[in-house]
Amino acid sequence: MSALQISTDRSELDVPLIYRFLSEQSTWAVGIPRTVVDRAIENSLCFGAYVDGRQVAFARVVTDYATYGSIDDLFVVPEYRGRGYAKALLETLLAHPSLQGLRRLVVATGNGRALFEQFEFVAPQHPDTVLERYFPNIYVS
């Protein structure tokens, strides 16, 4: 088995693969327009994971690089799941020099809770102070 390579070089990202996964297979962004995916990538710290030069996983962080970050769109393509790639990707993301010293790093996840809990992610300490504007069907026409 080939080693997993992880990079933050945007030029290496397989954007069509990312778009297809998010718009067709994700549980959180079905129907997302390609222009929105492009803009999200452009304005985030992105992590691509590759095996033999093929992208097999992705994650991005929206951050001010000082106090706050949000992990978004972390996925492993289905045929590469169960090999520890999501864990390796998250380890690399959390160790990135630009993300050190953040006061708060958040993630919203439906089925990845166990993965994030391995890295000390917990439910909000003050849920009575956390509010959100959430439009779950924004991409569905």
C-alpha positions in Angstrom: 0.0 0.0 0.0 1.3 3.5 -0.9 1.8 6.1 1.8 -0.6 8.9 2.2 0.7 12.3 1.3 -1.0 15.4 2.7 -0.5 18.9 1.3 -1.8 22.4 1.7 -0.8 23.3 -1.9 -4.1 24.4 -3.5 -2.6 23.8 -7.0 -2.6 20.1 -6.2 -6.3 19.9 -5.3 -8.6 17.9 -7.5 -11.3 20.5 -7.4 -13.7 18.5 -9.7 -13.4 15.6 -7.3 -14.1 17.8 -4.3 -17.1 19.4 -6.1 -18.5 16.1 -7.1 -18.2 14.7 -3.6 -19.7 17.7 -1.9 -22.5 18.3 -4.4 -23.5 14.6 -4.8 -22.4 12.5 -1.9 -22.0 14.6 1.2 -24.7 14.8 3.8 -24.2 18.6 4.3 -23.7 20.2 0.8 -25.8 18.3 -1.7 -26.5 20.6 -4.7 -23.8 23.1 -3.8 -22.8 25.2 -6.9 -19.3 24.8 -8.3 -18.8 28.6 -7.9 -19.4 28.3 -4.1 -17.0 25.4 -3.8 -14.4 27.4 -5.7 -14.9 30.4 -3.5 -14.8 28.3 -0.3 -11.5 26.7 -1.4 -10.0 30.1 -2.3 -10.8 31.5 1.1 -9.8 28.6 3.3 -6.7 26.8 4.4 -7.1 23.5 2.5 -5.7 20.1 3.0 -5.6 17.5 0.3 -4.6 13.9 1.0 -3.2 11.8 -1.9 -2.3 8.2 -2.6 -0.2 7.6 -5.7 -0.9 11.1 -6.8 -4.7 10.6 -6.6 -6.7 12.8 -4.2 -8.5 10.6 -1.7 -9.4 13.0 1.1 -10.0 16.7 1.7 -10.6 19.2 4.6 -10.5 22.9 4.9 -10.3 25.4 7.8 -12.0 28.8 7.8 -9.9 30.9 10.1 -8.5 34.3 11.1 -5.2 32.5 12.0 -5.3 34.2 15.4 -8.2 33.2 17.6 -10.8 31.1 15.7 -11.1 28.3 13.2 -13.8 26.1 11.8 -13.1 22.7 10.2 -15.3 22.2 7.2 -15.8 19.6 4.4 -13.6 16.9 5.8 -14.2 13.7 3.8 -12.5 10.6 2.5 -13.8 9.2 -0.8 -15.8 6.0 -0.2 -13.4 3.5 -1.7 -10.5 4.8 0.6 -12.4 4.7 3.9 -11.4 2.5 6.8 -7.7 3.0 6.3 -7.1 5.7 8.9 -6.9 8.5 6.3 -9.4 10.8 8.1 -7.5 10.5 11.3 -4.1 11.2 9.6 -5.7 14.2 7.8 -7.0 15.6 11.1 -3.7 15.0 12.8 -1.9 16.9 10.1 -4.5 19.7 10.1 -4.3 20.1 13.9 -0.5 20.2 13.8 -0.3 22.9 11.1 1.8 25.9 12.3 -0.8 28.4 11.2 -3.5 26.8 13.4 -1.5 26.8 16.7 -2.7 29.0 19.5 -6.3 29.4 18.4 -8.6 30.0 21.3 -11.5 28.0 19.6 -11.5 25.4 16.8 -15.0 24.1 16.0 -16.5 21.5 13.8 -20.1 20.5 13.0 -20.4 16.8 12.3 -23.2 14.3 11.9 -21.3 11.0 11.7 -17.7 12.0 12.6 -18.1 12.6 16.2 -16.0 9.7 17.4 -13.1 10.8 15.2 -13.1 14.3 16.6 -13.6 13.2 20.2 -10.2 11.3 19.8 -8.7 14.8 19.4 -10.3 16.4 22.5 -13.3 18.0 20.7 -16.2 18.2 23.1 -19.7 19.6 23.1 -19.8 23.4 23.6 -18.9 24.3 27.1 -21.6 27.0 27.2 -24.3 25.9 24.8 -26.6 28.6 26.1 -24.2 31.2 24.5 -23.7 29.5 21.2 -26.1 30.6 18.4 -26.1 29.9 14.7 -27.9 30.9 11.5 -28.3 27.6 9.7 -29.9 27.1 6.3 -29.7 23.3 5.7 -31.5 23.4 2.3 -29.8 26.4 0.8 -28.3 24.5 -2.2 -31.5 22.4 -2.9 -33.7 23.9 -5.6 
